[in-house]
Amino acid sequence: MEDTTGAATATVSPEAGLRTDRLELLQPFSGGTVGVVHKARNPKLNRVVALRQIQVPEWLDDVDDLLKRILAEARPASALDHPNIARLYTGGYKKFTVFLTSEFIEGVNVKEFARNLNVAEIAALGKQLCSALDCAHQKNVIHYALNPANIKVLPDGTLKILDFGLLREKQLYAPTPAKRLESEHYLSPEQLKNKPVTAAGNLFSAATILYELLTTRNPFAGKHLGEVDRNITDIDPAPASTAHTRVPEAVSKVIMRALAKNPMARFQSCAELGTALEEAMNASGGARTAAIPGAIATGKIPAPVAANANGKPAAPIQPAKAPSIPPAKPIPVSAPAPMNGAQPAPAVATNGVNGNGHAPTAPTPAKPAPAAARTQTAPAVPSKMPVKMLAQWKLVGGIIAGLFVVSAVAISLNHRGKLPSPAVTSSQPVAEQPSKPPDSPLVLPSVSAIDVREAQGRSTRTRAVKEAIAAPTAVVDGELVISSEPSGATFSVEGRTTETWKTPQTLGSLAPAVYRVTVSKAGYSTETRSVQVTSGNRIALEVKLTPVKAWLTVAGTPVGARILIDGKDTGKFSPAEFTLDPASHNVTLHKDGYFDSSSDIKLAAGQTFSYSPSLKVEGRTDNIKVVGGGFKRLFGGGSSEGMGRIEIKTDPKGAQVIINGATLPKLTPFEIQLEPGNYEITLQKDGYKPVHKSIVAEADQKMKIEEPLSK
């Protein structure tokens, strides 16, 4: 990597546009979080590059060291050689401006590119992202601003990460509030706690980006910076599979592990994250959706394909056509033997007239024709049945009808028991009716059509009831709706899976059974309920949690004060929230340049308390002067105009004086001169109790402190 670019002066060339000593500036880009970026061309190499210019504030005390440190941190990034990392070419500075040139990427933001991708395609982008990060981490190069704005995708689907190793120095960031809020969503909990950015922090940011690409929503979305920071550090986001139903459960588990608040609970490397993501996709069957070829383009669905005897697809099934009936042809038939020695009757018309439209006449007896000459056209269907045969069929039909009526009556009597038939006029039971003589004609009981229909209906209903009792009942899965007060509790269902969910939540496809549901939330007692899920029903379970903790919100002015609770550093800065045991707690806010603010707070179970003091600015102690007493000055010097004066006396004399933590090397009594401001003064002497005083010194005013010391 070169140490300078020579891109310090610019001239205007009418034919080539704005130029630097080595680069031709082609197009400016807006919206960057750091510096000014141009699309530029190196005429000597005929290469298009991205030129970034970073203006370092001249008023910084260590500006020279800062300039060198920026280039020193960028140098390892220039050694990165990976297909998914934009190359950093050169870097240098002149006066207070840093110049960096890198590979120019003609692509789109990864969020825009992934807008219409499916889960498998997004997972493929995630694997590229993890591969690039792992390559950089192996060379101890960290990305300090990993977010979708710094990830581009080429038209062929190749992912490129921009700005690797660029700018650890936060004081050089000068984005708009909206731009800062947009970038804040992708910071890790460690970054918000002012800890160094590590590979684990990059992994958390990458998981945040993948969550957003898969679910189309950011897991830590908030309306302002405070809400976003709180969501990142304290709130667990909903599982990705809950945020969007298209995300497979296995993939969701991988993403949520990478979003763990504790860096040690995440994957140990981005390579491990990429491998786990690939295995989850394979376990989920790729999560791809297929369409019928040509169906969308043509709007037609291919004809269904039948299978042949070998189980292979046969030709498409064609619509059935009505078979064509060939015309009747004369066929030779053998004439049946005539009944009673008579000739067969000739064919007659179906309307009872002959071919000439007249009624048929009786056939004229004729001699049998020779066998060789008995050829005639066979009719398709006899137009009329012989009279004798018709009479025989009528007799058979009558017998069948009579049997049907007898069966109906038997069924009716069987269901009615001993009740008399409605048609019997006698009041005696049917069984006592005198029987008919054997030679008497058959007489059927008089049964109306209504009786027959009622009997048939009862028989049908009885049969349906028996079939319903005998048939097994179909089992349908049920649903369980679980909610809690307050919401956002974690719950698990025994026997379901080892997975946990957040309330409110609906679980479908539950087999009918009794389930044990365990609901828990930080600060509340854990509750267990048994619930019966029945076939095809939706069961609702609401659990009211009992608070066992208290909640403390610590804010204050100005923000960013370190918070100590019961004398222990919490590692958090104001504003922040805490879940504490019900008891008395001492809360202290400490910020350099301000007096500590401390208070004892008593909390009860379920109570929410807010502590928001205004910190007082400490007065300066490096320029305190002693007036008289043999000392011309103690600290500093200069004019006494605009200064305050304090005369300090104690009884007995000889007490030591401590002002804002600084011990004065003179014993009381004496007079001091100091700047206007807030001061904490302690007077102490061996064998006596110390005395504490808080004062506000004002310009050109004199104060007196006279304190008796007690043993």
Buried (B, 14 or more C-beta within 10 A) or exposed (E): BEEBBBBBEEEEEEEEEBBBEBBBBBEEEEEBBBBBBBBBBBEEEEBBBBBBBBEBEEEBEEEEEBBEEBBEBBBBBBEBEBEBBBBBBBBBBBEBBBBBBBBBBEBBBBBEBBEEBBBBBBBBBBBBBBBBBBBBBEBEBBBBBBBBBBBBBEEEEBBBBBBBBBBBBEEBBEBEEEBEBBBBBBBBBBBBEEEEBBBBBBBBBBBBBBBBBBBEEBBBEBEEEEBBBBBBBBBBBBBBBBBBEBBBBBBBBBBBBBBBBEBEEBBEBBBBBBBBBBEBBEEBEEBEEEEEEEEEEEEEEEEEEEEEEEEEEEEEEEEEEEEEEEEEEEEEEEEEEEEEEEBEEEBBEEEEEBEEEEEBEEEEEEEEEEEEEEEEEEEEEEEEEEEEEEEEEEEEEEEEEEEEBBEBBEBBBEEBEEEBBEEBEEEEEBEEEEEEEEEEEEEEBEBEEEBBEBBEEBBEEEEEEEEEEEEEEEEEEBBBBBBBEEEEBBBBBEEBEEEEBBBBBEBEEBEBEEBEBBBBBEBBEBBEBEBEBEEEEEBEBEBEBEBBBBBBBBBBEEEEBBBBBEEEEBEBBBBBBBEBEBEEBEBBBBBEEBBBBEEEBEBEBBBEBEBEBEBBEBBBBEBBBBBEBEBEEBBBEEEEEEBBBBBBBBEEEEBBBBBBEEEBEBBBBBBBBBBBBBBBBBBBBEEBEEBEBEBEBEEEEEEEBEBEBEE
